[in-house]
Amino acid sequence: MAGMNRDRIEGRWKQLTGAWLERWGELTADGLRVVAGRHDQHAGRMQERYGLEKEEAQRQLKAFLRRNRRWNTTSR
């Protein structure tokens, strides 16, 4: 988990709690909890994906800056 950012961790947590809420809704025959659990799982997947995209964007920016260290931005 060393390379994971907060968005990815929170996304995974939201998926876990959503799965638990969905299962609890099924056990208690509470349809609204089932739907809420599925919603939380979907939101968690989206948040985790956003975290991955965010990490990739940061990685690409760092790589660009490393390749172009001598690029002078003050004259522009």
DSSP file (Angstrom, degrees, kcal/mol; ACC not computed):
  #  RESIDUE AA STRUCTURE BP1 BP2  ACC     N-H-->O    O-->H-N    N-H-->O    O-->H-N    TCO  KAPPA ALPHA  PHI   PSI    X-CA   Y-CA   Z-CA
    1    1 A M    >         0   0    0      0, 0.0     3,-1.5     0, 0.0     8,-0.1   0.000 360.0 360.0 360.0   3.5    0.0    0.0    0.0
    2    2 A A  T 3   +     0   0    0      1,-0.3     0, 0.0     3,-0.0     0, 0.0   0.845 360.0  44.7 -61.0 -34.4    3.0    2.3    0.0
    3    3 A G  T 3  S+     0   0    0      2,-0.0     2,-0.3     0, 0.0    -1,-0.3   0.388  91.2 107.3 -91.1   4.6    2.2    3.7   -3.4
    4    4 A M    <   -     0   0    0     -3,-1.5     2,-0.2     2,-0.0    48,-0.0  -0.612  58.6-144.0 -87.8 140.7   -1.5    4.2   -2.8
    5    5 A N     >  -     0   0    0     -2,-0.3     4,-1.9     1,-0.1     3,-0.4  -0.494  31.6 -98.6 -94.9 173.2   -2.9    7.6   -2.4
    6    6 A R  H  > S+     0   0    0      1,-0.2     4,-2.8     2,-0.2     5,-0.3   0.843 119.3  58.4 -60.8 -37.8   -5.8    8.5   -0.1
    7    7 A D  H  > S+     0   0    0      1,-0.2     4,-2.2     2,-0.2    -1,-0.2   0.906 107.7  46.7 -60.8 -42.3   -8.4    8.5   -2.8
    8    8 A R  H  > S+     0   0    0     -3,-0.4     4,-2.2     2,-0.2    -1,-0.2   0.912 113.1  48.4 -67.2 -42.3   -7.7    4.8   -3.6
    9    9 A I  H  X S+     0   0    0     -4,-1.9     4,-2.3     1,-0.2    -2,-0.2   0.935 113.5  46.5 -64.1 -46.2   -7.7    3.8    0.0
   10   10 A E  H  X S+     0   0    0     -4,-2.8     4,-2.5     1,-0.2    -1,-0.2   0.876 110.5  54.5 -64.1 -36.3  -11.0    5.5    0.7
   11   11 A G  H  X S+     0   0    0     -4,-2.2     4,-1.9    -5,-0.3    -1,-0.2   0.911 109.2  46.6 -62.7 -43.4  -12.4    4.0   -2.5
   12   12 A R  H  X S+     0   0    0     -4,-2.2     4,-2.2     2,-0.2    -2,-0.2   0.899 112.1  51.0 -66.3 -39.8  -11.5    0.5   -1.4
   13   13 A W  H  X S+     0   0    0     -4,-2.3     4,-2.7     1,-0.2     5,-0.3   0.916 108.9  51.3 -62.8 -42.4  -13.0    1.2    2.1
   14   14 A K  H  X S+     0   0    0     -4,-2.5     4,-2.1     1,-0.2    -1,-0.2   0.873 109.2  51.0 -63.7 -37.0  -16.2    2.5    0.6
   15   15 A Q  H  X S+     0   0    0     -4,-1.9     4,-2.3     2,-0.2    -1,-0.2   0.913 110.9  48.7 -64.8 -42.5  -16.4   -0.7   -1.5
   16   16 A L  H  X S+     0   0    0     -4,-2.2     4,-2.1     2,-0.2    -2,-0.2   0.941 114.1  43.9 -63.7 -48.5  -16.0   -2.9    1.5
   17   17 A T  H  X S+     0   0    0     -4,-2.7     4,-2.5     1,-0.2    -1,-0.2   0.848 112.3  54.3 -67.7 -32.3  -18.6   -1.0    3.6
   18   18 A G  H  X S+     0   0    0     -4,-2.1     4,-2.6    -5,-0.3    -1,-0.2   0.902 107.8  49.4 -65.6 -41.0  -20.9   -1.0    0.7
   19   19 A A  H  X S+     0   0    0     -4,-2.3     4,-2.5     2,-0.2    -2,-0.2   0.909 112.2  48.6 -64.2 -41.2  -20.6   -4.8    0.3
   20   20 A W  H  X S+     0   0    0     -4,-2.1     4,-2.6     2,-0.2    -2,-0.2   0.928 112.2  48.3 -63.3 -44.8  -21.3   -5.2    4.0
   21   21 A L  H  X S+     0   0    0     -4,-2.5     4,-2.3     2,-0.2    -2,-0.2   0.898 111.7  49.9 -63.7 -40.8  -24.4   -2.9    3.8
   22   22 A E  H  X S+     0   0    0     -4,-2.6     4,-2.0     2,-0.2    -1,-0.2   0.939 112.2  47.1 -62.2 -46.5  -25.7   -4.7    0.8
   23   23 A R  H  X S+     0   0    0     -4,-2.5     4,-2.3     1,-0.2    -2,-0.2   0.909 111.2  51.3 -62.8 -42.2  -25.3   -8.1    2.5
   24   24 A W  H  X S+     0   0    0     -4,-2.6     4,-2.1     1,-0.2    -1,-0.2   0.898 108.7  52.0 -61.9 -40.6  -27.0   -6.8    5.7
   25   25 A G  H  <>S+     0   0    0     -4,-2.3     5,-2.6     1,-0.2     4,-0.4   0.872 109.3  49.6 -62.7 -37.8  -29.9   -5.5    3.6
   26   26 A E  H ><5S+     0   0    0     -4,-2.0     3,-0.6     3,-0.2    -2,-0.2   0.901 111.1  49.2 -67.3 -40.7  -30.3   -8.9    2.0
   27   27 A L  H 3<5S+     0   0    0     -4,-2.3    -2,-0.2     1,-0.2    -1,-0.2   0.848 118.8  38.0 -67.5 -33.9  -30.2  -10.6    5.4
   28   28 A T  T 3<5S-     0   0    0     -4,-2.1    -1,-0.2    -5,-0.2    -2,-0.2   0.353 108.6-120.2 -99.3   5.6  -32.8   -8.3    6.9
   29   29 A A  T < 5 +     0   0    0     -3,-0.6     2,-0.8    -4,-0.4    -3,-0.2   0.858  61.9 148.9  57.2  38.0  -34.9   -8.1    3.7
   30   30 A D     >< -     0   0    0     -5,-2.6     4,-1.6    -6,-0.2     3,-0.4  -0.857  28.7-171.4-105.2  98.6  -34.3   -4.3    3.6
   31   31 A G  H  > S+     0   0    0     -2,-0.8     4,-2.2     1,-0.2     5,-0.2   0.819  82.1  57.8 -61.3 -33.6  -34.3   -3.4   -0.1
   32   32 A L  H  > S+     0   0    0      1,-0.2     4,-2.6     2,-0.2    -1,-0.2   0.879 105.5  50.0 -67.1 -36.6  -33.2    0.2    0.6
   33   33 A R  H  > S+     0   0    0     -3,-0.4     4,-2.7     2,-0.2    -1,-0.2   0.880 108.5  53.4 -68.2 -36.0  -30.0   -1.0    2.3
   34   34 A V  H  X S+     0   0    0     -4,-1.6     4,-2.3     2,-0.2    -2,-0.2   0.949 112.1  44.4 -61.0 -47.9  -29.3   -3.3   -0.6
   35   35 A V  H  X S+     0   0    0     -4,-2.2     4,-2.4     1,-0.2    -2,-0.2   0.914 113.4  50.7 -63.6 -43.2  -29.5   -0.4   -3.0
   36   36 A A  H  X S+     0   0    0     -4,-2.6     4,-2.5     1,-0.2    -1,-0.2   0.894 109.9  51.1 -62.6 -39.4  -27.5    1.9   -0.7
   37   37 A G  H  X S+     0   0    0     -4,-2.7     4,-2.2     2,-0.2    -1,-0.2   0.914 110.6  47.5 -64.1 -42.7  -24.8   -0.8   -0.4
   38   38 A R  H  X S+     0   0    0     -4,-2.3     4,-2.3     2,-0.2    -2,-0.2   0.892 111.3  52.0 -65.5 -38.1  -24.6   -1.2   -4.2
   39   39 A H  H  X S+     0   0    0     -4,-2.4     4,-2.7     1,-0.2    -2,-0.2   0.930 109.7  48.9 -62.1 -45.6  -24.4    2.6   -4.6
   40   40 A D  H  X S+     0   0    0     -4,-2.5     4,-2.4     1,-0.2    -2,-0.2   0.891 110.1  51.6 -62.7 -39.3  -21.6    2.8   -2.1
   41   41 A Q  H  X S+     0   0    0     -4,-2.2     4,-2.2     2,-0.2    -1,-0.2   0.927 111.6  46.7 -63.3 -43.8  -19.7    0.0   -3.9
   42   42 A H  H  X S+     0   0    0     -4,-2.3     4,-2.3     1,-0.2    -2,-0.2   0.927 112.3  49.9 -63.8 -44.5  -20.0    1.8   -7.2
   43   43 A A  H  X S+     0   0    0     -4,-2.7     4,-2.4     1,-0.2    -1,-0.2   0.886 110.1  52.0 -61.6 -37.9  -19.0    5.1   -5.7
   44   44 A G  H  X S+     0   0    0     -4,-2.4     4,-2.6     2,-0.2    -1,-0.2   0.894 108.0  50.6 -64.9 -40.4  -16.0    3.4   -4.2
   45   45 A R  H  X S+     0   0    0     -4,-2.2     4,-2.5     2,-0.2    -2,-0.2   0.914 111.7  48.2 -62.8 -42.0  -14.9    1.9   -7.5
   46   46 A M  H  X S+     0   0    0     -4,-2.3     4,-2.6     2,-0.2    -2,-0.2   0.910 112.2  48.7 -64.9 -41.9  -15.2    5.3   -9.1
   47   47 A Q  H  X S+     0   0    0     -4,-2.4     4,-2.3     2,-0.2    -2,-0.2   0.902 111.4  49.7 -65.8 -40.3  -13.1    6.9   -6.3
   48   48 A E  H  X S+     0   0    0     -4,-2.6     4,-2.0     2,-0.2    -2,-0.2   0.919 111.3  49.3 -63.4 -42.8  -10.5    4.2   -6.6
   49   49 A R  H  X S+     0   0    0     -4,-2.5     4,-2.6     2,-0.2    -2,-0.2   0.912 109.4  52.2 -62.0 -42.6  -10.3    4.7  -10.4
   50   50 A Y  H  X S+     0   0    0     -4,-2.6     4,-2.8     1,-0.2    -1,-0.2   0.911 107.8  52.4 -59.9 -41.6  -10.0    8.4   -9.8
   51   51 A G  H  X S+     0   0    0     -4,-2.3     4,-2.4     2,-0.2    -1,-0.2   0.897 109.1  49.2 -61.0 -40.6   -7.1    7.7   -7.5
   52   52 A L  H  X S+     0   0    0     -4,-2.0     4,-2.3     2,-0.2    -2,-0.2   0.925 112.9  46.8 -63.6 -44.9   -5.4    5.6  -10.1
   53   53 A E  H  X S+     0   0    0     -4,-2.6     4,-2.4     1,-0.2    -2,-0.2   0.890 111.6  51.6 -64.7 -39.1   -5.8    8.3  -12.7
   54   54 A K  H  X S+     0   0    0     -4,-2.8     4,-2.2    -5,-0.2    -1,-0.2   0.917 110.4  48.2 -63.9 -43.7   -4.6   10.9  -10.3
   55   55 A E  H  X S+     0   0    0     -4,-2.4     4,-2.4     2,-0.2    -2,-0.2   0.900 111.6  50.3 -62.9 -40.9   -1.5    8.9   -9.5
   56   56 A E  H  X S+     0   0    0     -4,-2.3     4,-2.5     2,-0.2    -2,-0.2   0.906 109.7  50.1 -65.2 -41.4   -0.8    8.3  -13.2
   57   57 A A  H  X S+     0   0    0     -4,-2.4     4,-2.2     1,-0.2    -1,-0.2   0.910 111.9  48.0 -63.1 -42.2   -1.1   12.1  -14.0
   58   58 A Q  H  X S+     0   0    0     -4,-2.2     4,-2.3     2,-0.2    -2,-0.2   0.897 111.1  51.1 -65.0 -39.6    1.3   12.9  -11.2
   59   59 A R  H  X S+     0   0    0     -4,-2.4     4,-2.2     1,-0.2    -2,-0.2   0.917 110.8  48.1 -63.4 -43.5    3.7   10.2  -12.4
   60   60 A Q  H  X S+     0   0    0     -4,-2.5     4,-2.4     2,-0.2    -2,-0.2   0.886 110.9  50.9 -65.5 -38.8    3.6   11.6  -16.0
   61   61 A L  H  X S+     0   0    0     -4,-2.2     4,-2.6     2,-0.2    -2,-0.2   0.924 110.6  48.6 -64.5 -44.0    4.1   15.2  -14.7
   62   62 A K  H  X S+     0   0    0     -4,-2.3     4,-2.3     1,-0.2    -2,-0.2   0.908 111.7  49.9 -61.8 -41.7    7.2   14.1  -12.7
   63   63 A A  H  X S+     0   0    0     -4,-2.2     4,-2.3     2,-0.2    -1,-0.2   0.912 110.7  49.8 -64.1 -41.9    8.6   12.3  -15.7
   64   64 A F  H  X S+     0   0    0     -4,-2.4     4,-1.7     1,-0.2    -2,-0.2   0.928 111.5  48.1 -61.0 -46.5    8.1   15.3  -17.9
   65   65 A L  H  < S+     0   0    0     -4,-2.6    -1,-0.2     1,-0.2    -2,-0.2   0.869 110.7  51.5 -65.3 -35.9    9.8   17.6  -15.4
   66   66 A R  H >< S+     0   0    0     -4,-2.3     3,-0.9     1,-0.2    -1,-0.2   0.922 111.9  46.7 -64.6 -43.1   12.7   15.2  -15.1
   67   67 A R  H 3< S+     0   0    0     -4,-2.3     3,-0.2     1,-0.2    -2,-0.2   0.801 119.6  40.2 -68.2 -27.9   13.2   15.0  -18.8
   68   68 A N  T ><  +     0   0    0     -4,-1.7     3,-1.5    -5,-0.2    -1,-0.2  -0.267  68.9 138.0-118.3  44.5   12.9   18.8  -19.2
   69   69 A R  T <  S+     0   0    0     -3,-0.9    -1,-0.2     1,-0.3    -2,-0.1   0.825  74.6  49.9 -60.1 -32.9   14.9   20.1  -16.2
   70   70 A R  T 3  S+     0   0    0     -3,-0.2     2,-0.4     2,-0.1    -1,-0.3   0.428  79.4 120.4 -89.6   2.3   16.6   22.8  -18.2
   71   71 A W    <   -     0   0    0     -3,-1.5     2,-0.7    -6,-0.2    -3,-0.1  -0.541  58.6-142.0 -70.5 123.3   13.4   24.1  -19.7
   72   72 A N        +     0   0    0     -2,-0.4     3,-0.2     1,-0.1    -2,-0.1  -0.788  24.9 175.1 -94.7 115.2   13.1   27.8  -18.6
   73   73 A T    >   +     0   0    0     -2,-0.7     3,-0.9     1,-0.2    -1,-0.1   0.552  67.1  78.4 -92.9  -9.4    9.5   28.8  -17.8
   74   74 A T  T 3  S+     0   0    0      1,-0.2    -1,-0.2     2,-0.2    -2,-0.0   0.762  87.8  57.3 -73.7 -23.8   10.4   32.3  -16.6
   75   75 A S  T 3         0   0    0     -3,-0.2    -1,-0.2     1,-0.2    -2,-0.1   0.515 360.0 360.0 -85.1  -2.9   10.8   33.7  -20.1
   76   76 A R    <         0   0    0     -3,-0.9    -1,-0.2    -4,-0.0    -2,-0.2   0.427 360.0 360.0-103.4 360.0    7.2   32.7  -21.2
